[in-house]
């Protein structure tokens, strides 16, 4: 019984923190990419403390609620399309022994998610300004932006690894003592 109540309580706390960060994306529009990334890092706590299945349930709850709570729908969409599920999927990807294969899978997931995000943003949300911005950059502007975003993704992946190790070594033992 205590285990279930601990899972529910932790899921509720992390969900609330994720929703606050997603809400702040509407208040601080300049951080519409950073704050969903932080919300995804918070979901990693559920995956570490409970399991990845529970983390996916929390991700689904936060995704659904962020669509209704967040003023910035682009931030909610990028959370749903990438930042929410990738930190959880990363636990499965890290089990692959070959580093090159891990990198290829990570980049493939990122590119599929980002291209999907782009098409949904342009064609379903009707933000045609993105297409006009790519036209201003020339023929290869979209490819250059995708390449730059892949480099930023690799930095984000390193940050996820750092945050995971920080949580496991420094923060988790402090929480375990109190339980």
Backbone as JSON, one array per atom type, in Angstrom:
{
  "sequence": "XXXXXXXXXXXXXXXXXXXXXXXXXXXXXXXXXXXXXXXXXXXXXXXXXXXXXXXXXXXXXXXXXXXXXXXXXXXXXXXXXXXXXXXXXXXXXXXXXXXXXXXXXXXXXXXXXXXXXXXXXXXXXXXXXXXXXXXXXXXXXXXXXXXXXXXXXXXXXXXXXXXXXXXXXXXXXXXXXXX",
  "N": [[0.82, -1.19, 0.0], [1.93, 1.25, 0.79], [3.82, 1.59, -1.17], [2.31, 2.03, -3.5], [0.97, 4.37, -2.77], [3.17, 6.05, -2.52], [4.07, 6.13, -5.17], [1.89, 7.37, -6.45], [1.82, 9.82, -5.09], [4.38, 10.88, -5.68], [4.17, 10.97, -8.47], [2.09, 12.86, -8.7], [3.3, 15.13, -7.56], [5.5, 15.57, -9.28], [4.1, 15.89, -11.66], [2.71, 18.25, -11.1], [4.87, 20.04, -10.8], [5.91, 19.89, -13.4], [3.75, 20.94, -14.84], [3.72, 23.54, -13.82], [6.15, 24.5, -14.83], [5.53, 24.32, -17.54], [3.41, 26.12, -17.65], [4.79, 28.45, -17.07], [6.12, 28.78, -19.44], [4.3, 30.07, -21.03], [4.16, 32.48, -19.73], [6.75, 33.47, -19.78], [7.77, 33.91, -22.69], [10.2, 33.78, -24.09], [11.48, 31.59, -23.19], [10.38, 29.3, -24.27], [11.36, 26.92, -25.29], [13.25, 26.02, -23.47], [11.92, 25.62, -20.99], [9.99, 23.45, -21.45], [11.94, 21.48, -21.82], [13.08, 21.35, -19.27], [10.87, 20.42, -17.88], [10.74, 17.87, -18.99], [13.09, 16.8, -17.93], [12.35, 16.66, -15.28], [10.51, 14.59, -15.44], [12.2, 12.48, -15.65], [12.85, 11.84, -13.06], [10.69, 10.35, -12.12], [10.99, 8.07, -13.71], [13.39, 7.09, -12.7], [12.91, 6.77, -9.92], [10.52, 5.26, -9.74], [9.39, 3.65, -12.19], [9.72, 3.22, -15.78], [7.26, 2.88, -17.03], [5.42, 4.08, -15.3], [6.4, 6.62, -15.51], [5.76, 7.2, -18.18], [2.97, 7.27, -17.95], [2.71, 9.52, -16.32], [3.8, 11.38, -18.06], [1.83, 11.34, -20.1], [-0.35, 12.4, -18.67], [0.62, 14.97, -17.99], [1.05, 15.97, -20.55], [-1.55, 16.05, -21.64], [-2.82, 17.8, -19.83], [-1.21, 20.06, -20.14], [-1.87, 21.03, -22.62], [-4.28, 22.24, -22.13], [-3.75, 24.0, -20.0], [-1.51, 25.56, -20.55], [-0.54, 28.65, -21.94], [1.05, 29.06, -24.14], [0.89, 27.32, -26.88], [2.72, 26.23, -28.63], [4.87, 25.55, -26.99], [3.66, 23.57, -25.45], [3.19, 21.73, -27.47], [5.83, 21.06, -28.35], [6.72, 19.86, -26.05], [5.02, 17.64, -25.94], [5.68, 16.4, -28.37], [8.48, 15.92, -28.21], [10.22, 16.7, -25.86], [8.94, 15.62, -23.64], [8.7, 12.77, -23.83], [11.23, 11.85, -24.63], [13.31, 11.91, -22.55], [12.48, 9.7, -21.08], [12.4, 7.58, -22.93], [15.09, 7.46, -23.36], [16.2, 5.92, -21.35], [15.78, 3.31, -22.23], [17.21, 3.37, -24.62], [19.81, 3.74, -23.74], [20.54, 1.24, -22.9], [21.5, -0.14, -25.04], [24.36, -1.66, -26.34], [26.24, -0.74, -28.3], [27.83, 2.24, -29.05], [27.7, 3.87, -31.37], [25.37, 2.96, -32.61], [23.52, 3.68, -30.65], [23.75, 6.48, -30.82], [22.86, 6.93, -33.46], [20.2, 6.05, -33.25], [19.21, 7.85, -31.33], [19.51, 10.3, -32.72], [17.83, 9.77, -34.88], [15.31, 9.53, -33.64], [15.09, 12.12, -32.61], [15.14, 13.7, -34.99], [12.84, 12.77, -36.36], [10.87, 13.54, -34.53], [11.24, 16.35, -34.42], [10.87, 17.17, -37.08], [8.24, 16.3, -37.41], [7.06, 17.96, -35.48], [7.54, 20.45, -36.68], [5.95, 20.25, -39.04], [3.39, 19.92, -37.93], [3.17, 22.32, -36.53], [3.27, 24.2, -38.62], [1.25, 23.38, -40.49], [-1.05, 22.52, -39.07], [-1.39, 24.22, -36.85], [-1.17, 26.54, -38.19], [0.96, 28.37, -38.48], [2.4, 29.95, -40.62], [4.52, 31.63, -40.82], [6.9, 30.44, -40.2], [7.64, 29.03, -42.48], [8.11, 31.14, -44.22], [10.33, 32.3, -42.98], [12.25, 30.34, -43.42], [12.43, 30.52, -46.18], [13.68, 32.97, -46.42], [16.25, 32.32, -45.68], [17.35, 31.02, -47.76], [18.03, 28.4, -50.18], [19.07, 26.15, -48.85], [18.47, 26.6, -46.23], [16.65, 25.35, -44.42], [17.85, 22.86, -44.08], [20.27, 23.58, -42.94], [19.36, 24.69, -40.54], [18.24, 22.38, -39.42], [20.54, 20.85, -39.08], [21.94, 22.44, -37.22], [20.12, 22.3, -35.12], [20.37, 19.61, -34.53], [22.93, 19.55, -33.42], [22.46, 21.08, -31.13], [20.67, 19.37, -29.91], [22.39, 17.24, -29.27], [23.9, 18.43, -27.26], [21.85, 18.8, -25.41], [21.28, 16.13, -24.87], [23.65, 15.36, -23.62], [23.37, 16.98, -21.38], [21.11, 15.79, -20.22], [22.25, 13.34, -19.5], [24.13, 14.24, -17.63], [22.4, 15.37, -15.69], [20.99, 13.09, -14.9], [23.05, 11.55, -13.73], [23.78, 13.31, -11.69], [21.43, 13.34, -10.19], [21.25, 10.63, -9.4], [23.63, 10.28, -7.88], [23.85, 12.43, -6.02], [21.34, 13.65, -5.24], [19.36, 11.61, -4.97], [20.3, 9.83, -2.86], [19.9, 11.54, -0.65], [17.13, 11.86, -0.6], [16.38, 9.23, -0.16], [17.24, 8.73, 2.44], [15.38, 10.04, 3.98], [13.05, 8.62, 3.73]],
  "CA": [[0.0, 0.0, 0.0], [2.79, 2.42, 0.86], [4.48, 1.73, -2.46], [1.36, 2.64, -4.42], [0.74, 5.77, -2.37], [4.39, 6.78, -2.85], [4.06, 6.36, -6.62], [0.86, 8.36, -6.78], [2.25, 11.12, -4.55], [5.51, 11.37, -6.48], [3.63, 11.32, -9.79], [1.35, 14.11, -8.57], [4.23, 16.24, -7.32], [6.25, 15.82, -10.51], [3.14, 16.44, -12.63], [2.47, 19.66, -10.74], [6.07, 20.81, -11.15], [5.97, 19.96, -14.87], [2.72, 21.89, -15.29], [4.16, 24.9, -13.48], [7.16, 24.91, -15.82], [4.85, 24.53, -18.81], [2.67, 27.37, -17.52], [5.76, 29.54, -17.15], [6.46, 28.97, -20.85], [3.38, 31.08, -21.54], [4.45, 33.75, -19.07], [8.07, 33.87, -20.26], [7.81, 33.33, -24.03], [11.56, 33.58, -24.59], [11.94, 30.3, -22.69], [9.42, 28.28, -24.69], [12.05, 25.65, -25.54], [13.98, 25.62, -22.27], [11.03, 25.15, -19.93], [9.57, 22.07, -21.7], [13.09, 20.61, -21.58], [13.18, 21.18, -17.82], [9.76, 19.54, -17.5], [11.15, 16.52, -19.36], [14.08, 16.34, -16.96], [11.6, 16.3, -14.08], [9.91, 13.27, -15.67], [13.24, 11.48, -15.44], [12.8, 11.45, -11.65], [9.71, 9.26, -12.02], [11.58, 6.88, -14.32], [14.43, 6.58, -11.8], [12.35, 6.4, -8.62], [9.46, 4.25, -9.84], [9.74, 2.9, -13.4], [9.44, 3.98, -17.0], [5.83, 2.82, -17.3], [4.8, 5.13, -14.49], [6.86, 7.89, -16.08], [4.96, 7.45, -19.37], [1.64, 7.71, -17.5], [2.85, 10.91, -15.88], [3.99, 12.16, -19.3], [0.53, 11.49, -20.75], [-1.16, 13.33, -17.87], [1.17, 16.33, -18.14], [0.81, 16.38, -21.94], [-2.96, 16.39, -21.79], [-3.11, 19.0, -19.05], [-0.47, 21.22, -20.64], [-2.61, 21.57, -23.76], [-5.35, 23.1, -21.62], [-3.28, 24.96, -19.01], [-0.45, 26.41, -21.07], [-0.93, 29.67, -22.91], [1.88, 28.88, -25.33], [0.6, 25.99, -27.44], [3.95, 25.71, -29.23], [5.63, 24.92, -25.91], [2.96, 22.32, -25.13], [3.4, 20.8, -28.58], [7.2, 20.56, -28.35], [6.79, 18.93, -24.92], [4.34, 16.4, -26.34], [6.37, 15.77, -29.49], [9.86, 15.52, -27.96], [10.82, 16.86, -24.54], [8.27, 14.82, -22.62], [8.95, 11.33, -23.89], [12.62, 11.48, -24.9], [14.09, 11.51, -21.36], [12.06, 8.37, -20.64], [12.91, 6.65, -23.95], [16.54, 7.43, -23.25], [16.56, 4.8, -20.48], [15.83, 2.12, -23.08], [18.28, 3.54, -25.62], [21.11, 3.6, -23.07], [20.84, -0.19, -22.7], [22.13, -0.65, -26.26], [25.8, -1.66, -26.07], [27.04, -0.04, -29.3], [27.68, 3.7, -28.95], [27.29, 4.44, -32.66], [23.96, 2.63, -32.8], [22.78, 4.56, -29.73], [23.75, 7.83, -31.39], [22.0, 6.92, -34.64], [18.81, 5.95, -32.8], [18.86, 9.12, -30.7], [19.35, 11.32, -33.76], [16.64, 9.44, -35.67], [14.14, 9.91, -32.84], [15.04, 13.59, -32.56], [14.77, 14.26, -36.29], [11.44, 12.46, -36.63], [10.05, 14.38, -33.65], [11.34, 17.77, -34.77], [10.22, 17.37, -38.38], [6.81, 16.2, -37.11], [6.69, 19.21, -34.78], [7.53, 21.52, -37.68], [4.78, 20.12, -39.91], [2.17, 20.2, -37.16], [3.15, 23.76, -36.25], [2.98, 24.97, -39.83], [0.03, 23.02, -41.22], [-2.23, 22.4, -38.22], [-1.54, 25.44, -36.06], [-1.25, 27.65, -39.13], [2.04, 29.35, -38.32], [3.1, 29.97, -41.9], [5.7, 32.49, -40.73], [8.09, 29.58, -40.17], [8.02, 28.75, -43.87], [8.67, 32.38, -44.78], [11.67, 32.47, -42.42], [13.16, 29.43, -44.12], [12.64, 31.08, -47.52], [14.65, 34.06, -46.3], [17.59, 31.76, -45.49], [17.86, 30.45, -49.0], [17.66, 27.05, -50.6], [19.48, 25.14, -47.88], [18.23, 27.13, -44.89], [16.01, 24.35, -43.56], [18.84, 21.82, -43.77], [21.24, 24.18, -42.0], [18.68, 24.77, -39.24], [18.13, 21.03, -38.89], [21.88, 20.48, -38.62], [22.22, 23.17, -35.97], [19.27, 21.75, -34.06], [20.95, 18.32, -34.14], [24.03, 19.85, -32.5], [21.85, 21.5, -29.87], [20.14, 18.15, -29.32], [23.49, 16.48, -28.65], [24.2, 19.11, -25.99], [20.74, 18.46, -24.52], [21.46, 14.74, -24.46], [24.72, 15.38, -22.61], [22.78, 17.56, -20.19], [20.29, 14.75, -19.61], [23.15, 12.39, -18.86], [24.67, 14.91, -16.44], [21.33, 15.49, -14.69], [20.72, 11.74, -14.4], [24.13, 11.18, -12.8], [23.66, 14.19, -10.52], [20.31, 12.87, -9.38], [21.59, 9.32, -8.81], [24.73, 10.34, -6.92], [23.74, 13.47, -5.0], [20.0, 13.94, -4.73], [18.63, 10.41, -4.6], [20.63, 9.37, -1.49], [19.29, 12.43, 0.35], [15.71, 11.52, -0.52], [16.26, 7.88, 0.39], [17.44, 8.78, 3.89], [14.17, 10.57, 4.63], [11.93, 7.68, 3.6]],
  "C": [[0.86, 1.26, 0.0], [3.47, 2.66, -0.49], [3.57, 2.42, -3.47], [1.14, 4.11, -4.06], [1.97, 6.63, -2.67], [4.43, 7.1, -4.34], [3.08, 7.45, -7.01], [1.28, 9.75, -6.3], [3.39, 11.7, -5.37], [5.05, 11.77, -7.88], [2.86, 12.63, -9.76], [2.26, 15.31, -8.38], [4.99, 16.59, -8.6], [5.33, 16.38, -11.59], [2.88, 17.91, -12.36], [3.67, 20.52, -11.1], [6.21, 20.96, -12.67], [4.95, 20.97, -15.4], [3.08, 23.33, -14.96], [5.2, 25.37, -14.48], [6.51, 25.14, -17.19], [4.03, 25.82, -18.78], [3.6, 28.56, -17.65], [6.21, 29.79, -18.59], [5.53, 29.99, -21.5], [3.64, 32.46, -20.96], [5.77, 34.33, -19.56], [8.29, 33.28, -21.65], [9.2, 33.07, -24.58], [12.1, 32.2, -24.19], [11.05, 29.14, -23.14], [10.07, 26.96, -25.09], [12.75, 25.13, -24.29], [13.05, 25.01, -21.22], [10.41, 23.78, -20.22], [10.71, 21.06, -21.52], [13.28, 20.34, -20.1], [12.06, 20.27, -17.33], [10.08, 18.09, -17.86], [12.18, 15.95, -18.4], [13.39, 15.95, -15.66], [10.94, 14.93, -14.23], [10.93, 12.15, -15.48], [13.25, 10.99, -13.99], [11.83, 10.29, -11.46], [10.3, 7.98, -12.58], [12.63, 6.26, -13.41], [13.81, 6.03, -10.52], [11.33, 5.28, -8.7], [9.78, 3.3, -10.98], [9.32, 3.7, -14.62], [7.95, 3.94, -17.37], [5.07, 3.9, -16.55], [5.18, 6.5, -15.04], [6.06, 8.22, -17.35], [3.54, 7.87, -19.01], [1.66, 9.16, -17.04], [3.02, 11.83, -17.08], [2.65, 12.38, -20.01], [-0.36, 12.48, -20.0], [-0.68, 14.77, -18.06], [0.91, 16.83, -19.56], [-0.63, 16.84, -22.14], [-3.29, 17.69, -21.06], [-2.4, 20.24, -19.6], [-1.14, 21.83, -21.87], [-3.68, 22.55, -23.28], [-4.85, 24.23, -20.72], [-2.32, 25.99, -19.6], [-0.99, 27.42, -22.07], [-0.2, 29.48, -24.22], [1.7, 27.46, -25.86], [1.81, 25.39, -28.14], [4.79, 24.99, -28.19], [4.98, 23.59, -25.52], [3.21, 21.29, -26.23], [4.82, 20.24, -28.6], [7.42, 19.62, -27.16], [6.17, 17.59, -25.31], [5.15, 15.66, -27.4], [7.77, 15.28, -29.16], [10.28, 15.54, -26.5], [10.17, 16.01, -23.46], [8.66, 13.36, -22.65], [10.42, 10.97, -24.08], [13.42, 11.14, -23.65], [13.71, 10.12, -20.83], [12.55, 7.32, -21.63], [14.41, 6.46, -23.84], [17.01, 6.29, -22.34], [16.66, 3.5, -21.27], [16.99, 2.19, -24.07], [19.64, 3.31, -24.98], [21.48, 2.15, -22.8], [21.51, -0.82, -23.91], [23.64, -0.56, -26.09], [26.65, -0.84, -27.06], [26.77, 1.47, -29.26], [27.18, 4.33, -30.25], [25.81, 4.17, -32.92], [23.07, 3.48, -31.88], [22.64, 5.96, -30.31], [22.81, 7.93, -32.59], [20.53, 6.88, -34.23], [18.35, 7.26, -32.16], [18.62, 10.21, -31.74], [18.11, 11.05, -34.62], [15.37, 9.84, -34.93], [14.0, 11.43, -32.83], [14.56, 14.16, -33.89], [13.33, 13.97, -36.65], [10.53, 13.37, -35.8], [10.07, 15.84, -34.08], [10.69, 18.06, -36.12], [8.7, 17.26, -38.22], [6.28, 17.45, -36.42], [6.58, 20.36, -35.77], [6.27, 21.45, -38.54], [3.48, 20.39, -39.16], [2.05, 21.69, -36.87], [2.73, 24.56, -37.47], [1.59, 24.66, -40.38], [-1.21, 22.89, -40.35], [-2.46, 23.64, -37.36], [-1.54, 26.69, -36.93], [-0.2, 28.72, -38.96], [2.92, 29.34, -39.56], [4.35, 30.84, -41.88], [6.99, 31.67, -40.72], [8.57, 29.28, -41.58], [8.65, 29.97, -44.51], [10.08, 32.63, -44.25], [12.67, 31.56, -43.1], [13.41, 29.89, -45.55], [13.66, 32.2, -47.5], [16.08, 33.54, -46.18], [18.16, 31.13, -46.75], [17.45, 28.99, -49.17], [17.96, 25.99, -49.54], [19.25, 25.58, -46.43], [17.62, 26.11, -43.94], [16.99, 23.26, -43.16], [19.89, 22.33, -42.78], [20.62, 24.26, -40.61], [18.53, 23.39, -38.61], [19.48, 20.54, -38.37], [22.25, 21.16, -37.32], [21.38, 22.61, -34.83], [19.75, 20.37, -33.62], [22.12, 18.52, -33.18], [23.5, 20.28, -31.14], [21.26, 20.29, -29.15], [21.24, 17.33, -28.64], [23.92, 17.11, -27.33], [23.11, 18.8, -24.97], [20.87, 17.03, -24.01], [22.58, 14.62, -23.42], [24.21, 15.96, -21.29], [21.89, 16.55, -19.47], [21.14, 13.72, -18.88], [23.73, 12.97, -17.58], [23.62, 14.99, -15.34], [20.98, 14.13, -14.09], [21.78, 11.33, -13.39], [24.09, 12.03, -11.54], [22.55, 13.71, -9.6], [20.66, 11.57, -8.67], [22.62, 9.44, -7.69], [24.49, 11.32, -5.77], [22.34, 13.59, -4.39], [19.26, 12.7, -4.24], [19.01, 9.88, -3.21], [20.03, 10.26, -0.4], [17.81, 12.15, 0.51], [15.5, 10.15, 0.11], [16.42, 7.85, 1.9], [16.16, 9.18, 4.6], [13.01, 9.6, 4.58], [12.0, 6.62, 4.62]]
}
